[in-house]
Amino acid sequence: MATGFIVAAPASGSGKTTLTLGLLRHFRNAGVAVAAFKVGPDFIDPAFHEAASGRQCYNLDVWAMREETVGAVIDAACEGAELVIGEGAMGLFDNLTDKDLEAIRRFIEEIDVDVTNEDLRELVEKHWPWLLPKLSPPTQQ
């Protein structure tokens, strides 16, 4: 099982792609087998992800893919990777549906998730409380 995280932001135009590309190249240059995926029907960003990571980038599009296909794509993205970085679609609050959130939940089930940032935990508690069992408890300061 690969460790990973999703780069997301509250709104479009927040710099998710720039941050994702920087992280992918950083980890690749550090010798980490890093893989990427993009949520949604985007075919421009994944090309940049491939260049930065040196590996195929996979799209997770819950509108165009059956549930079995989403699972197979997640498995393919994780294969041989030490770290998987996903780039979210648009912003966290830009037209997300229950189906979109389900795809995120399935990804979280496939990776080791460690959330220690109190602000992130509060965001999850407010908007996606069903994810909390998958999140580790916050660290004590």
Summary of the structure (lengths in Angstrom):
residues: 141
radius of gyration: 14.4
end to end distance: 29.3
largest distance: 43.7
contacts: 403
relative contact order: 0.20
helix: 45%
strand: 15%
